[in-house]
Amino acid sequence: MRVTLQPSGAVLEMLPGERILEAAQRLGYECPNSCRNGNCHVCSALLVEGRVTQDGTVHDHGEIYACLAVPVADCVVMWDGVLAPGELPVRKLACQVVECAEVGGDVWRVTLRAPAGKPPRYHAGQYLMINRDDGEKSAFSMASAPEAGRDLEIHVLARESSAQNLLAQLQRDGIAHIELPFGDTHLAELPDGPLVLIAAGTGMAQMHSLIEHCRARGFSHPVHLYWGVRRPEDFYEIKHWDEWKRLPNLHLHKVVSDLCGWEGRCGMLHQAVCEDIRDLKPIHVYGSGSPAMIYATLDALVEAGMDAHQMRADVFAYAPRG
C-alpha cells in the first residue's frame, strides 16, 4: 500500500496497520509533529484520494491527522512541511555582520553571525542568498562548515559594482538578511572514496566548506584540492591554509591558467587532475566555477575515463546543458 505526499511527490511504502507519520519517520522523513509536547493538529494533512481509518472511523476525504491515520487503500495526501532524508528547511535569518576583511585578489571575507538560539542548518557545500537594497538577492557559497555553529563565512569578489554595493550595504547596516540553505552539491553524507575538489576563483568558498567538514568529521580518504585562477595575484588568503598543509590526506594544488612564469603549476584544472590521478573511476568530484569551466572540466574528465555521474556541481542545476 502506498501513500503519495503532495506537494513533495514523495511515496511512502506502508507496512500493515502503520500510521502515516510512523511510516514517514521510519523512512527518514522529517515531519511536522508535536504530539509529545501536547500540541495537537501540528501533523494535520488533507486526504485528497483514497481511504484511511482514524479513531475507528473511515475517511475518504478532508482533514486527517498523520499521527492517527492508517491507510486502508492507496492514498494521496496533501501534507506541507515534510522534508526528504537529508533535506533541510529554508529559513530566513537576520545575521550580525562580524567581519568584512580584504583577503587579496579583490576578494573580501565576510563573516555573519546568526541570532542566538537560531543556529543555521545546512550541509557543507550549500549556499545562501543575501537580500540587497535594490530588492534583488545575491547567492554566495558558504565557506563555513556546519560545525562552525552560528558563524557563516562567504567570499565576495568585489570587481563589479553590484558586489561593491553589497559590501558597502553590509558595512553600513551591520545586519544581513539571508535565506538558507540552497543547493544539492553538498556532503550530507561523506563518500566512501577519494574526493577531488575543483574550484575556480571564489569557487574556493564551497571547497573550503567541504574541506572543513571533512576535517571535523575525521574523513580518512585522500582529498585533492585543485584551485585555479587566471593570474597568481588572484589567489587570496585562506584562513586555514597552513593547517591544511599539515593534514596527511589533503593534497593542495594551485594552478594558474593565463600567466605562466610563476613558481607553481600552469594550465587548465582538468589537465592537472589528469596528470596527477591516472585512475578516475574511484573518485568523487565536486566542481565550482562558471558554466563554461565546469562543462569543459566534465567533458575532459569523462574523456579521461570518469563516469559523468561521479561529478557534482551547482552549475548542473542552475545552468543545465541543452
N, C-alpha and C positions, 0 to 999 in steps of 0.2 A: 504494500500500500504506500502511496506517495502523497506528500503534501508539498505543493509548489507555493513558495513565498513570493509575493509581489511587494514592492517594485523590484526587488533584487533579482528575481528569477531563480533563486536557489531552490533545489529539490531535496526534500528530506525523505529518506527511505525509512519508514516507520517499522518498529517492532510491534508484535501483537499487544494490545492493551496499553500502548505507550502514549503519554500525553505529548502534545506538540512541543511544549517548552522542554520537556525531558529529552526528546529526540534531537532538538536543535543543539542543546548543550552537550549531549553525547557526541555529536558530530563536530564539535569545536566551534560552533557559532556563539557570538556574544549577543545576548538578547536583553531587551528591556524587561526587567522584573524586579520586584522588591517585596516578594511575599514574606521573606523572613523579617523584614522591617515593619510589617503590618500595613504596608501601603498597597492596597488592592487597586485593581484597574490598570496598573502600570503595564501589564502584559496584554492589555486588550487588543484585539485584532478584528478584522472584518472577514467573515466567511463569504466568499464570492461564489464558489461552486463546491459541490459535494455535501457530505453529511458528517456530523460529529455528535458524540454523546457528551453531555455536560450536566453534572448533578442529576443524573438519571433521566434527563430529557434529551430527545434527539433534535438537533438544529440543522436546518438546511440553508440558512442564510442569516445575515445580521451579525451583531456583535457577539464575540466569544472571548473567553479568557484562555490563553495558551497554556497556562499552568493547570487547567482543568480539562480542556477539550481533548477527547480521544477520537480520532477519525474512525469512521466505520465504512468509508469509501474514499477514493482518491479525492483530494480537495485542492482548491485554490484559495489562499488566504492572503489578504492584504494586511501586512504587518510591518510597520515602519520601524526603523532603528535597529534592524538585525544586521550584524556585521559578520562577514565570512571569516574563517580562520585566517589570522594574520592581518585582517583589515582593521584600520583604526578610524574612529570618527573624526571628521573635520571640525576643528574648533576655532573660534575667534578669541584672540588674546590681545590685551594692551600691555606691551612689554616696555620696561625701562631700557633706555639706551645707555649701556655701561661704558662702551668704548667705541671710538671711531679713530683708527690709527692708520697712517700711511705705512705700508709694508714693502714698497718698491714696485717698479713696473706699472705705475699709475693705479695700483690696487690698494684698496682700503680694507682692513679687517674691522668688521662691525660686530660687537657683542651685545646681545639683547638678553634681558633677564625677565622671565615670566613671573607673574604675580605669585606671592607666597600662597601655598595651598593649591596651586593650579599648575603642577609640573606638566610641561608639554609631552605628549605621547607621539612618538614617531619611530620609524625604523631607520637604521643607518643607511644613508644614501638618498633619503627623500628630500623634498624641497618645500619651501614656504612661499607665501605671497604677502607682499607688503603693500598696504594702501598708500597711494601717493596723493598729494594735494590736488592734483588735477582730476581726481576721480578714477584714475586708472590703477592697475595693480602691476607690480613687478615681481617676477619669480626669481628666487635665489636658492641654489642648493645649500643645505645646511652642512657646514663643515664640522660642526659638533656631532658627537655621537650621543645616543640616548643616555649613556652613563654619565653625561655631564649635568644631569639634573635640570635645574631651572634655566641654565645658561645656553643660549643659542648663538652660534657663530656663523657669519656669512662673509663672503669675499666679494667686494664690489669693484669692478673695473670702471674707473672714472674718466673715460675718454670721450664720452658722449654727454650732451647737455642733460639728458634725462637722468643719467646716473649722478651727475654732479648736483642736479637739483634735489634729488632724493637724499644725498648725503647732507646737503645744506638743511633740508627739512628735518632730518633726524637729529642733527646737532642743535638746531634751533628749538625743536619741541621737546627733546629728551624722551619722547614716547614714540613707539612704533606700533601701529595697529596691524596685526598679522592674522593670517589664516594658515592652518597646517593640520595634517601633513598631506602632501600630494606626491604622486609618482610611484610606479611599481618597480623601479630599478633599485632595489634595496636588499638588505641582508636580514630579512625577518628570520631566516634560518641560515646558519653557516653551512657552506657546501663541504662535501667530503672529498676534497681535492684541492690542487693549487689554484690560486687566484692570480689573474693578470688584470691590472688596473691601468687603463689608458686614458690620459687626461690631456686636453689642450688648454693652455691658458688658465683661466679661473675655473675650468672644469676640475681643477685640483681640489676645489672645495668638497665636491662629492666624494672624491677618493680619500680625502682627509678623514671624513666621517667613517668610511668603510674601514680604514686602517685603525683608527682609534677604537672602533667597536671590536675589531678582531683582536687588538691588543688587550682590551678589557676582558674579553671572553677567553683568552688563552688559546687562540687559534694556532694550531701547530703546523699546518701545511705551509709550503712556500707561498709567499706573496711577492709578486713582481710589480713594481710601480714604474710606469713609463710616463714621464711628464714632458710635454713638448711645448715649445714657444718658437716664435719667428726669430727673435734676437736674444742673445744672452741676457741683456738688461731687462727682458720681460719676465724673467724669473723673480719671484717675490719671496719674502720671508715666511717660512712655515715654522710655527712656534715649536713643534716637537721634532723638527728635522734631525737635530743632533741626537736625540733619544732614539729615533727610528734607526739611525745608522748603527746602533749597538744591538739591535734585535737580530738574532741569528737567522731567522726565517724570512726577513724582509729585505728585498733587494731593490735599491733605488737607482733609477736611470733618468738622467736629464738629457733631452735631445733638442737640438736647435735645427730648424728646417731651412731658414733662408740665408743665414750669415754664418758660414763656416770660418775656421781660423781660430776659434776659441779652444780652450783646453779639453773640452768634453766632446760628446758624440754629435754628429751631424746627420741630417737626413730626415726621413719620414718615420713616424712612430711605428707603423706596421713593419717597416724594414728592420727596425731594432728588435722588435718582438721575434720576427722570423730568424734573425741572426742568432738570438740567444736561446730560443726554445724550438728545438727541431721537431719534437712530437707535440702537436697541438691538441691531440684527442682528449687528454685527461683534464684540460684546463677549463676554468670558468672565467669568462672575460666580462669586465664592466668597462664601458666607454662613456666619456663625457666630452663633448665638443660640438662644433657646428654640424648640421646635417651632412654637408659635403664631406667633412673629415670623417664622420662616423661611418657613412656608407662606403667610402673609399677603404677604410680600415677593415670593415666587414668583408668586402669583396676580396681584398688581398689575403686575409686570414683564411677565408673559405678556400681560395685557390691553393693555399699552402697546406690544406688538409683539415682545417677546423670545420666542424658541423655548425651551420648558421645558428642553430638553437643554443649554442654554448655562449653566445654573446648577448648581453643586455645593455640597453641604453634608453634614456628617456626620449631620444630622438625618434625611436621606432613608434612611439605613441603620438607625439605631437607633430611629427613631420613624416608620416608613412610614405614609403616609396610606391609610386603607382605601378 
